[in-house]
Amino acid sequence: MEDIEDLLVGSGGAPPGFRLPVPASVGVNPKKKNNKRQPNLPKNHAIQSSLSGLLSPKIPGTEIIYMKTFGCSHNQSDSEYMAGQLSAFGYGLSNNPEEADLWLINTCTVKSPSQSAMDTLISKCRSAKKPLVVAGCVPQGSRDLKELEGVSVVGVQQIDRVVEVVEETLKGHEVRLLNRKTLPALDLPKVRKNKFVEILPINVGCLGACTYCKTKHARGHLGSYTIDSLVARVKTVVTDGVKEIWLSSEDTGAYGRDIGANLPMLLKAIVAELPSDGSTMLRVGMTNPPYILEHLKEIADVLCHPCVYSFLHVPVQSGSDRVLSAMKREYTVSEFRKVVDTLNELVPGMQIATDIICGFPGEADEDFAETVSLIDDYKFSQVHISQFYPRPGTPAARMKKVPSTVVKKRSRELTSVFESFTPYNGMEGKVERIWITEIATDGNHLVGHTKGYVQVLVVGPETMLGTSAIVKITSVGRWSVFGEVVKILTQTKGNPGSRERESSGNKCKPCSDPDETCACSKEPQSCACEMPSNGEEAIVSLPKNEIMLTEERTNRNVIRWLLRKRRNQKRMENGIILEPKENQELDGGRTRDWALVDRALLGGAILSLLTIIVLPLWACWR
């Protein structure tokens, strides 16, 4: 007979609210029971123990979870999905680690500093004696890491089962869930860090084999979501009131090559679903040069569209062909220049960000000079400068290193060159349209972006969040510009789920004219990422006393499923699960609109609770 997990996955996934039991191949270390002989206890001890357990301040499933995220926008999206599932099942979320009952750390393996920060946080958690779950690229790519001993982990493709892992960890068990199957569904519950910004992963992994990249070990080979599933998600988030959609992946340019599609096809399909008033903007994520060279004009066409930011993050990493070859970057400096020159020529107001690694093994002074020359030629408004960090298990870690003093010197020199640029000179006095989505760190300004994704700081009430406005640029700085609001174009009313605009039913037309002018005018740290092929499962072996989840847990899952069944009916369409909004409404993790079956189940639970309390008392009184 097939395993219950296989049956449910084959039928489109588990029912809403049903959490699959951890299979036998996934280890769960149970907490050790106290078998010491108990002393003689008073007659009414059993009653007191029962009552104290019932009156415990922490009911299972309502504990507070502290979440910390490191790394790229893809990691941020994963954290938002995990937070959404935990909240939907009743757990509280907090930014205060002290009040939390469990810590969940979503990790990044791109650079040594981010992993060092993870190590520090794990040590603090252990000192505080808090249960801990570690997610993300570090446990997936380095499963035997010493720092992860005795810690529950959840893999990058198992984020849809984070509730199971958290529940078992709170019981004192150690769970390791790292096997890879299918991509997580896009319609999972989600708690966005910024309610106006949807980070939409379009694919995982990449097609590259960069010698310095550790993320490839975690995110693996390219796996793309279907165009239909991504368009369906865009429709949903636009209806929810999202104002910016960030397409995210380890390499957006490689999108679709595993499913017979490509990035321009996806972009045109998404743009066709955006409101024609430009109230919701699309931002295309990081793309490596090799995979957009053949689609440059089509991508430029999309970037010209009024509903798409004229901004692209294209990492070059080095200005030397010799170094690029050692990195196995699969392009030359001249090809990178072609990408930049073509986009600058075809897209009015185009802004390009790039990345540089200083001190890659074998980088000579002449190589570094070529890098400085490249950056100085284009005077990019955004350059992410990193020192080379050897990542364990990568080919570059075995190469002869450049002395650390030289690496630091080159990093400082390139930073000095970059900071001497004045990319926003000439903007003062211009009138621009901006989209406002967040509050500045100073607490005094709101943050908006022009169509070229230039950051504009304006003064205004928080009610302007989620709106688009016409502003006049009053002054320019090195990293952003300041503006004065002339006119608010769109106004959000009520909560972000309600879109009360006359033009809400209108859609943007697909791009067609590459010479079309725009209506108006910092990508997070990027990952590159190897999954085992041929169906291989990444499973961590644990001691012989590993156990499966209990039958009691499965029964409890079924009860929760019944409680949510009427409100969580889902249907399959275009390869993804679609959940009607009107069937489910979450408020702080609790479900509204109780039906007759729900009331009956609740009444039965209350009656059982009263019986447990009353019968022992009655027996004692007799």
C-alpha positions as CSV (number, residue, x, y, z in Angstrom):
1,M,0.0,0.0,0.0
2,E,1.2,3.5,-0.8
3,D,2.3,5.8,2.0
4,I,-0.3,8.3,3.1
5,E,2.0,11.2,2.1
6,D,2.3,9.8,-1.4
7,L,-1.4,9.4,-1.7
8,L,-2.1,13.0,-0.6
9,V,0.7,14.5,-2.8
10,G,-0.6,12.6,-5.8
11,S,-4.1,14.0,-5.2
12,G,-2.9,17.6,-5.2
13,G,-1.5,17.8,-1.7
14,A,-2.7,17.5,1.8
15,P,-6.2,18.9,2.8
16,P,-6.1,22.4,4.2
17,G,-5.0,22.3,7.8
18,F,-3.7,18.7,7.6
19,R,-0.1,18.3,8.5
20,L,1.6,15.2,7.0
21,P,3.3,12.9,9.5
22,V,7.1,13.0,9.2
23,P,8.0,9.8,7.2
24,A,10.3,7.1,8.6
25,S,13.2,8.4,6.5
26,V,13.2,11.6,8.4
27,G,14.7,11.4,11.8
28,V,13.0,12.6,15.0
29,N,15.0,12.4,18.2
30,P,12.6,12.1,21.1
31,K,13.2,13.8,24.4
32,K,14.3,11.5,27.1
33,K,11.6,10.5,29.7
34,N,12.3,10.8,33.4
35,N,12.1,7.2,34.7
36,K,13.0,8.0,38.3
37,R,10.8,6.4,41.0
38,Q,8.3,8.9,42.3
39,P,7.9,9.4,46.0
40,N,4.7,8.9,47.9
41,L,2.2,11.5,46.8
42,P,-0.9,13.0,48.5
43,K,-4.3,11.4,47.6
44,N,-5.4,14.4,45.6
45,H,-2.1,14.8,43.7
46,A,-3.5,13.3,40.5
47,I,-6.3,15.8,40.5
48,Q,-4.0,18.7,41.1
49,S,-1.6,17.6,38.4
50,S,-4.5,17.2,35.9
51,L,-5.8,20.7,36.8
52,S,-2.4,22.3,36.6
53,G,-1.8,20.8,33.1
54,L,-5.2,22.0,31.9
55,L,-4.6,25.5,33.3
56,S,-1.1,25.8,31.8
57,P,-0.5,29.3,30.4
58,K,0.9,27.9,27.1
59,I,-1.7,25.8,25.2
60,P,0.1,23.7,22.5
61,G,-0.2,25.5,19.2
62,T,-0.3,29.0,20.7
63,E,3.3,29.5,21.6
64,I,5.3,32.6,20.5
65,I,7.8,32.3,17.7
66,Y,10.8,34.6,17.1
67,M,12.0,34.6,13.5
68,K,15.3,36.0,12.2
69,T,16.1,36.0,8.4
70,F,19.5,36.3,6.8
71,G,20.3,36.7,3.1
72,C,18.5,37.4,-0.2
73,S,14.9,38.3,-1.1
74,H,14.2,34.6,-1.8
75,N,15.1,33.8,1.8
76,Q,12.8,36.6,2.9
77,S,9.9,35.2,0.9
78,D,10.5,31.8,2.4
79,S,10.4,33.3,5.9
80,E,7.1,35.1,5.1
81,Y,5.6,31.8,3.9
82,M,6.8,30.0,7.1
83,A,5.4,32.9,9.3
84,G,2.1,32.7,7.4
85,Q,1.7,29.0,8.1
86,L,2.7,29.3,11.8
87,S,0.2,32.2,12.2
88,A,-2.6,30.3,10.5
89,F,-2.2,27.4,12.9
90,G,-2.4,29.7,16.0
91,Y,1.2,30.5,16.8
92,G,2.1,34.1,17.7
93,L,5.0,35.9,16.0
94,S,7.3,38.3,17.8
95,N,10.3,40.4,17.0
96,N,11.4,40.1,20.7
97,P,13.5,37.0,21.2
98,E,13.2,37.2,25.0
99,E,9.4,36.7,25.0
100,A,9.5,33.9,22.4
101,D,9.0,30.2,23.3
102,L,11.0,29.1,20.2
103,W,13.5,30.7,17.8
104,L,13.4,30.1,14.1
105,I,16.5,31.2,12.1
106,N,16.4,31.3,8.3
107,T,20.0,31.2,7.2
108,C,22.2,32.3,4.3
109,T,25.4,30.6,3.1
110,V,26.6,33.1,0.5
111,K,29.2,34.8,2.7
112,S,31.1,33.9,5.8
113,P,29.8,36.9,7.8
114,S,26.1,35.8,7.5
115,Q,27.0,32.3,8.6
116,S,29.0,33.7,11.5
117,A,26.0,35.8,12.6
118,M,23.9,32.6,12.5
119,D,26.5,30.8,14.7
120,T,26.3,33.7,17.2
121,L,22.5,33.6,17.3
122,I,22.5,29.8,17.8
123,S,24.8,30.3,20.8
124,K,22.5,33.0,22.3
125,C,19.5,30.7,21.8
126,R,21.2,27.8,23.6
127,S,22.3,30.1,26.4
128,A,18.7,31.2,26.8
129,K,17.6,27.6,26.8
130,K,15.1,28.2,24.0
131,P,14.0,25.5,21.5
132,L,15.5,26.2,18.1
133,V,14.7,25.5,14.5
134,V,17.2,26.4,11.7
135,A,16.0,26.7,8.2
136,G,17.5,28.0,4.9
137,C,20.6,27.4,2.9
138,V,23.1,26.6,5.6
139,P,21.5,23.3,6.9
140,Q,20.5,22.3,3.4
141,G,24.0,22.8,2.0
142,S,26.1,21.9,5.1
143,R,24.0,19.3,6.9
144,D,26.8,17.9,8.9
145,L,27.8,21.3,10.4
146,K,28.9,21.0,14.0
147,E,26.9,24.0,15.0
148,L,23.7,22.3,13.9
149,E,24.1,19.3,16.2
150,G,21.1,18.8,18.4
151,V,19.1,21.4,16.5
152,S,15.9,20.9,14.4
153,V,16.3,21.8,10.8
154,V,14.0,22.3,7.9
155,G,15.2,22.4,4.2
156,V,14.6,25.0,1.6
157,Q,12.0,22.9,-0.2
158,Q,10.2,21.8,3.0
159,I,9.1,25.2,4.2
160,D,5.5,24.0,3.7
161,R,6.0,21.6,6.7
162,V,7.5,24.1,9.1
163,V,4.5,23.7,11.5
164,E,5.3,20.0,12.0
165,V,8.9,20.8,12.8
166,V,8.0,23.5,15.2
167,E,5.5,21.4,17.0
168,E,7.9,18.5,17.5
169,T,10.7,20.8,18.6
170,L,8.5,22.4,21.2
171,K,7.9,18.9,22.6
172,G,11.7,18.5,23.0
173,H,12.3,16.4,19.9
174,E,15.0,17.0,17.3
175,V,13.6,16.9,13.7
176,R,15.6,16.9,10.5
177,L,13.5,17.5,7.4
178,L,15.7,18.0,4.3
179,N,14.5,15.7,1.6
180,R,13.6,17.4,-1.7
181,K,10.4,16.6,-3.7
182,T,8.4,19.3,-5.5
183,L,8.5,23.0,-5.2
184,P,6.5,24.5,-2.3
185,A,3.1,25.8,-3.4
186,L,2.8,29.5,-4.1
187,D,-0.6,29.8,-2.4
188,L,0.5,28.9,1.1
189,P,-0.5,31.4,3.9
190,K,1.9,34.3,4.0
191,V,2.7,37.1,6.4
192,R,4.6,39.8,4.5
193,K,7.2,41.9,6.2
194,N,5.9,44.8,4.1
195,K,2.2,44.3,3.3
196,F,2.6,46.3,0.2
197,V,5.4,44.2,-1.3
198,E,5.1,40.7,-2.6
199,I,8.3,38.8,-3.1
200,L,7.4,36.2,-5.7
201,P,9.9,33.3,-6.3
202,I,9.7,32.4,-10.0
203,N,12.3,29.6,-9.8
204,V,14.8,28.0,-7.5
205,G,18.4,27.1,-8.2
206,C,20.4,28.0,-11.3
207,L,22.2,26.6,-14.4
208,G,25.6,27.9,-13.4
209,A,28.6,26.3,-11.8
210,C,30.4,29.3,-10.2
211,T,33.5,28.1,-8.4
212,Y,32.9,30.3,-5.4
213,C,29.2,29.6,-4.9
214,K,28.0,27.6,-1.9
215,T,24.3,28.4,-2.5
216,K,24.2,26.0,-5.4
217,H,24.7,23.2,-2.9
218,A,21.6,24.2,-1.1
219,R,19.2,25.6,-3.8
220,G,20.4,23.2,-6.5
221,H,19.7,22.9,-10.2
222,L,17.1,25.1,-11.9
223,G,13.5,24.4,-11.1
224,S,10.9,26.9,-12.5
225,Y,7.3,27.5,-11.5
226,T,4.8,27.4,-14.4
227,I,3.7,30.7,-16.0
228,D,0.1,29.9,-15.2
229,S,0.8,29.4,-11.5
230,L,2.8,32.6,-11.3
231,V,0.2,34.6,-13.1
232,A,-2.5,33.2,-10.7
233,R,-0.4,34.4,-7.8
234,V,0.0,37.8,-9.3
235,K,-3.8,38.1,-9.7
236,T,-4.2,37.1,-6.0
237,V,-1.7,39.6,-4.6
238,V,-3.0,42.5,-6.7
239,T,-6.4,41.8,-5.3
240,D,-4.9,41.8,-1.8
241,G,-3.7,45.4,-2.3
242,V,0.0,44.7,-3.0
243,K,1.7,47.7,-4.7
244,E,5.1,46.2,-5.6
245,I,5.8,42.7,-6.9
246,W,9.5,41.6,-6.8
247,L,10.3,38.7,-9.0
248,S,13.0,36.8,-7.1
249,S,15.3,33.8,-7.7
250,E,18.9,32.8,-7.8
251,D,18.9,33.8,-11.5
252,T,15.7,35.2,-13.0
253,G,17.3,35.2,-16.5
254,A,17.5,31.4,-16.5
255,Y,13.7,31.2,-15.8
256,G,11.8,28.6,-17.7
257,R,14.7,26.8,-19.5
258,D,13.7,23.6,-17.7
259,I,10.0,23.8,-18.7
260,G,10.2,25.1,-22.3
261,A,9.6,28.8,-21.4
262,N,11.7,31.9,-20.9
263,L,11.7,35.2,-19.0
264,P,10.2,37.4,-21.6
265,M,7.2,35.1,-21.9
266,L,6.7,35.2,-18.2
267,L,7.1,39.0,-18.0
268,K,4.6,39.7,-20.7
269,A,2.0,37.4,-19.1
270,I,2.4,39.1,-15.7
271,V,2.3,42.6,-17.1
272,A,-1.0,41.8,-18.8
273,E,-2.5,41.3,-15.3
274,L,-1.3,44.5,-13.7
275,P,-3.7,47.4,-13.2
276,S,-3.6,49.8,-16.1
277,D,-3.4,52.8,-13.7
278,G,0.1,51.8,-12.7
279,S,-0.9,51.4,-9.0
280,T,1.0,48.1,-8.8
281,M,4.6,47.9,-10.1
282,L,6.7,45.0,-11.1
283,R,10.4,44.7,-10.3
284,V,12.6,42.1,-12.1
285,G,15.1,40.5,-9.9
286,M,18.8,39.6,-10.3
287,T,19.8,38.1,-13.6
288,N,23.2,36.9,-14.8
289,P,24.4,38.1,-18.2
290,P,24.5,34.8,-20.1
291,Y,20.8,34.1,-20.1
292,I,19.4,37.5,-21.1
293,L,21.8,38.1,-24.0
294,E,19.5,36.4,-26.5
295,H,16.4,38.2,-25.1
296,L,17.8,41.7,-24.6
297,K,15.4,43.6,-26.9
298,E,12.3,41.8,-25.5
299,I,13.4,42.5,-21.9
300,A,14.1,46.1,-22.8
301,D,10.5,46.2,-24.2
302,V,9.1,45.0,-20.9
303,L,11.3,47.4,-18.8
304,C,9.9,50.3,-20.9
305,H,6.3,49.4,-19.8
306,P,4.7,52.0,-17.3
307,C,3.9,49.1,-14.9
308,V,7.5,47.9,-14.7
309,Y,10.5,49.5,-12.9
310,S,13.3,50.5,-15.3
311,F,15.8,48.7,-13.1
312,L,17.8,45.5,-13.3
313,H,20.4,43.9,-11.1
314,V,23.1,42.4,-13.3
315,P,26.1,41.1,-11.4
316,V,29.5,41.2,-13.2
317,Q,31.7,40.2,-10.3
318,S,35.0,41.2,-12.1
319,G,36.1,43.4,-14.9
320,S,38.8,40.9,-16.0
321,D,38.1,38.1,-18.4
322,R,40.8,36.0,-16.8
323,V,39.1,36.2,-13.4
324,L,35.7,35.6,-14.9
325,S,37.0,32.4,-16.5
326,A,38.4,31.2,-13.1
327,M,35.0,31.9,-11.6
328,K,33.3,30.0,-14.4
329,R,30.9,32.8,-15.0
330,E,30.2,31.8,-18.6
331,Y,30.4,35.3,-20.1
332,T,33.0,37.9,-21.0
333,V,33.4,41.6,-20.0
334,S,32.4,42.6,-23.5
335,E,29.2,40.6,-23.2
336,F,28.4,42.3,-19.9
337,R,29.0,45.7,-21.6
338,K,26.6,44.7,-24.4
339,V,23.9,44.0,-21.9
340,V,24.4,47.4,-20.1
341,D,24.8,49.4,-23.4
342,T,21.7,47.8,-25.0
343,L,19.5,48.4,-21.9
344,N,20.7,52.0,-21.5
345,E,20.0,52.7,-25.2
346,L,16.5,51.1,-25.3
347,V,15.1,51.9,-21.9
348,P,14.7,55.6,-20.9
349,G,15.9,56.3,-17.4
350,M,17.4,52.8,-17.0
351,Q,19.2,52.1,-13.7
352,I,21.5,49.1,-13.4
353,A,23.0,47.6,-10.2
354,T,25.9,45.2,-10.2
355,D,28.1,43.2,-7.9
356,I,31.9,42.9,-7.5
357,I,34.0,40.4,-5.7
358,C,37.4,41.8,-4.6
359,G,40.4,39.5,-4.2
360,F,39.2,36.4,-5.9
361,P,42.0,33.8,-5.9
362,G,44.5,34.6,-8.6
363,E,43.3,38.2,-9.1
364,A,46.4,40.2,-10.0
365,D,46.8,44.0,-9.8
366,E,46.1,44.3,-13.5
367,D,42.8,42.3,-13.1
368,F,41.7,44.6,-10.3
369,A,42.6,47.7,-12.4
370,E,40.3,46.4,-15.2
371,T,37.5,46.1,-12.6
372,V,38.0,49.6,-11.4
373,S,38.0,50.9,-15.0
374,L,34.7,49.1,-15.7
375,I,32.9,50.5,-12.7
376,D,34.3,54.0,-13.4
377,D,33.2,53.8,-17.1
378,Y,29.5,53.3,-16.2
379,K,29.3,55.0,-12.8
380,F,26.6,52.6,-11.6
381,S,24.3,54.1,-9.0
382,Q,24.4,50.8,-7.1
383,V,27.4,48.5,-6.7
384,H,27.5,45.7,-4.1
385,I,31.2,45.3,-3.2
386,S,32.3,42.1,-1.4
387,Q,35.6,40.7,-0.3
388,F,36.2,37.1,-1.4
389,Y,35.1,34.6,1.3
390,P,36.1,31.0,0.7
391,R,33.1,28.8,1.2
392,P,33.7,25.2,2.3
393,G,33.2,22.6,-0.4
394,T,33.6,25.0,-3.3
395,P,36.4,24.8,-5.9
396,A,37.5,28.4,-5.1
397,A,38.2,27.4,-1.5
398,R,41.0,25.2,-2.7
399,M,42.6,27.9,-4.9
400,K,45.6,30.0,-3.9
401,K,44.3,33.0,-2.0
402,V,45.2,36.6,-2.4
403,P,46.6,38.0,0.9
404,S,43.9,39.3,3.2
405,T,45.6,42.7,3.5
406,V,45.6,43.1,-0.3
407,V,41.9,42.0,-0.5
408,K,40.9,44.7,2.1
409,K,42.9,47.3,0.4
410,R,41.3,46.6,-3.0
411,S,37.8,46.6,-1.4
412,R,38.5,50.0,0.2
413,E,39.9,51.4,-3.0
414,L,36.9,50.3,-5.1
415,T,34.5,51.6,-2.5
416,S,36.1,54.9,-2.6
417,V,35.8,55.1,-6.4
418,F,32.1,54.1,-6.2
419,E,31.3,56.6,-3.5
420,S,32.8,59.4,-5.5
421,F,30.0,59.1,-8.1
422,T,27.1,61.5,-8.1
423,P,24.5,59.5,-10.0
424,Y,21.5,61.7,-9.1
425,N,22.9,65.0,-10.1
426,G,20.5,66.7,-12.5
427,M,17.4,65.4,-10.9
428,E,16.8,68.4,-8.7
429,G,13.7,70.3,-9.9
430,K,12.3,67.4,-12.0
431,V,8.8,66.1,-11.5
432,E,8.6,62.3,-11.1
433,R,6.0,59.7,-10.3
434,I,6.8,57.6,-7.3
435,W,5.4,54.6,-5.5
436,I,5.4,54.8,-1.7
437,T,5.7,51.5,0.2
438,E,7.6,52.0,3.5
439,I,8.8,54.3,6.3
440,A,12.4,55.5,6.3
441,T,14.7,54.3,9.1
442,D,14.8,57.9,10.4
443,G,11.1,57.6,11.2
444,N,10.5,61.1,9.6
445,H,10.2,60.3,5.9
446,L,8.3,57.9,3.7
447,V,10.2,56.0,1.1
448,G,9.1,55.9,-2.5
449,H,10.8,54.9,-5.8
450,T,10.7,56.4,-9.2
451,K,10.2,54.3,-12.3
452,G,14.0,53.9,-12.5
453,Y,13.9,52.7,-8.8
454,V,15.6,55.8,-7.5
455,Q,14.8,56.1,-3.8
456,V,12.9,59.3,-3.0
457,L,12.3,60.5,0.6
458,V,9.2,62.5,1.2
459,V,7.4,63.9,4.3
460,G,3.8,62.8,4.7
461,P,1.4,60.9,6.9
462,E,1.5,57.1,7.1
463,T,-1.8,57.0,5.2
464,M,0.2,57.7,2.1
465,L,1.8,54.2,2.3
466,G,0.6,52.1,-0.6
467,T,-0.1,55.1,-2.8
468,S,1.4,56.5,-5.9
469,A,2.2,60.3,-6.1
470,I,3.6,63.0,-8.3
471,V,6.6,64.7,-6.5
472,K,9.0,67.5,-7.3
473,I,12.6,66.6,-6.5
474,T,13.9,69.3,-4.1
475,S,17.4,68.1,-3.4
476,V,19.7,65.1,-4.1
477,G,22.0,63.1,-1.9
478,R,24.5,60.3,-2.6
479,W,22.2,57.4,-1.9
480,S,18.7,59.0,-2.4
481,V,16.9,62.1,-3.4
482,F,14.3,64.2,-1.5
483,G,11.0,65.3,-2.9
484,E,7.9,67.3,-2.2
485,V,4.5,65.7,-2.9
486,V,2.5,67.6,-5.6
487,K,-0.4,65.2,-6.0
488,I,-1.5,61.8,-4.7
489,L,-2.6,59.6,-7.6
490,T,-3.9,56.5,-5.8
491,Q,-5.2,56.2,-2.3
492,T,-5.6,53.0,-0.4
493,K,-8.9,52.8,1.6
494,G,-9.4,50.5,4.5
495,N,-7.1,47.5,4.7
496,P,-4.8,46.5,1.9
497,G,-7.2,43.7,0.9
498,S,-9.7,46.2,-0.4
499,R,-8.9,48.0,-3.7
500,E,-11.4,50.8,-4.1
501,R,-10.4,52.4,-7.4
502,E,-12.5,53.0,-10.4
503,S,-9.9,51.4,-12.7
504,S,-9.3,48.3,-10.6
505,G,-10.7,46.0,-13.2
506,N,-8.5,47.3,-16.0
507,K,-5.3,45.5,-17.0
508,C,-2.1,46.7,-18.5
509,K,-1.7,45.8,-22.2
510,P,1.3,43.6,-23.0
511,C,4.4,45.5,-24.2
512,S,4.8,45.8,-28.0
513,D,6.8,48.9,-28.9
514,P,10.4,48.7,-27.8
515,D,10.8,52.4,-28.4
516,E,7.8,53.3,-26.1
517,T,8.8,55.9,-23.6
518,C,8.0,55.6,-19.9
519,A,5.0,57.3,-18.5
520,C,7.1,58.6,-15.6
521,S,10.2,57.9,-14.2
522,K,18.8,47.6,-4.1
523,E,18.3,44.4,-4.8
524,P,19.1,42.4,-1.6
525,Q,22.1,40.2,-1.6
526,S,21.9,37.6,-4.3
527,C,22.4,33.9,-4.2
528,A,23.5,31.5,-6.8
529,C,22.9,27.9,-6.0
530,E,23.2,21.7,-6.2
531,M,20.3,19.5,-5.6
532,P,20.9,15.8,-5.8
533,S,19.5,14.5,-9.0
534,N,17.9,11.2,-10.0
535,G,15.4,11.4,-7.1
536,E,18.1,11.4,-4.5
537,E,16.9,12.5,-1.1
538,A,19.0,14.7,1.2
539,I,18.3,12.9,4.5
540,V,20.2,13.3,7.7
541,S,20.9,10.0,9.5
542,L,20.1,10.1,13.3
543,P,20.8,7.6,16.1
544,K,18.9,4.3,16.2
545,N,16.3,5.6,18.7
546,E,14.7,7.9,16.1
547,I,10.9,7.7,16.0
548,M,8.1,8.6,13.7
549,L,5.4,11.1,14.6
550,T,2.7,9.4,16.7
551,E,-0.7,8.2,15.6
552,E,-2.2,10.6,18.2
553,R,-0.7,13.5,16.2
554,T,-2.2,12.2,13.0
555,N,-5.6,12.0,14.6
556,R,-5.2,15.6,15.9
557,N,-4.3,16.7,12.4
558,V,-7.5,15.1,11.0
559,I,-9.6,17.0,13.6
560,R,-8.0,20.3,12.7
561,W,-8.6,19.5,9.1
562,L,-12.3,19.0,9.8
563,L,-12.5,22.3,11.6
564,R,-11.0,24.1,8.6
565,K,-12.5,22.0,5.8
566,R,-15.6,24.2,5.1
567,R,-13.5,27.4,4.9
568,N,-10.5,26.0,3.2
569,Q,-11.9,24.3,0.1
570,K,-9.2,24.4,-2.6
571,R,-9.2,23.5,-6.2
572,M,-6.4,22.7,-8.7
573,E,-5.9,24.9,-11.6
574,N,-2.9,25.1,-13.9
575,G,-0.8,23.0,-11.6
576,I,-1.3,25.0,-8.4
577,I,-3.8,25.0,-5.6
578,L,-6.1,28.0,-5.7
579,E,-7.8,29.0,-2.4
580,P,-11.0,31.2,-2.7
581,K,-10.5,34.3,-0.5
582,E,-14.2,34.3,0.6
583,N,-13.8,30.8,2.2
584,Q,-11.1,31.8,4.6
585,E,-10.5,34.8,6.7
586,L,-7.6,34.8,9.2
587,D,-7.5,37.1,12.2
588,G,-4.4,36.7,14.3
589,G,-4.2,33.1,13.3
590,R,-7.8,32.2,14.3
591,T,-10.6,31.4,11.9
592,R,-13.9,33.3,11.8
593,D,-17.4,32.4,10.6
594,W,-18.0,29.2,12.7
595,A,-20.3,26.7,10.9
596,L,-22.7,24.2,12.5
597,V,-20.1,21.3,12.3
598,D,-17.5,23.6,14.0
599,R,-19.8,24.5,16.9
600,A,-20.7,20.8,17.4
601,L,-17.0,19.8,17.5
602,L,-16.2,22.6,19.9
603,G,-19.1,21.7,22.1
604,G,-17.9,18.1,22.2
605,A,-14.4,19.2,23.1
606,I,-15.7,21.4,26.0
607,L,-17.9,18.6,27.2
608,S,-15.0,16.2,27.2
609,L,-12.9,18.7,29.2
610,L,-15.6,19.1,31.8
611,T,-15.9,15.3,32.1
612,I,-12.1,15.0,32.7
613,I,-12.3,17.6,35.5
614,V,-15.6,16.6,37.2
615,L,-15.2,12.8,37.3
616,P,-12.0,12.7,39.3
617,L,-13.5,15.2,41.8
618,W,-16.7,13.2,42.1
619,A,-14.7,10.0,42.7
620,C,-12.7,11.6,45.5
621,W,-15.8,13.0,47.2
622,R,-17.4,9.6,47.2
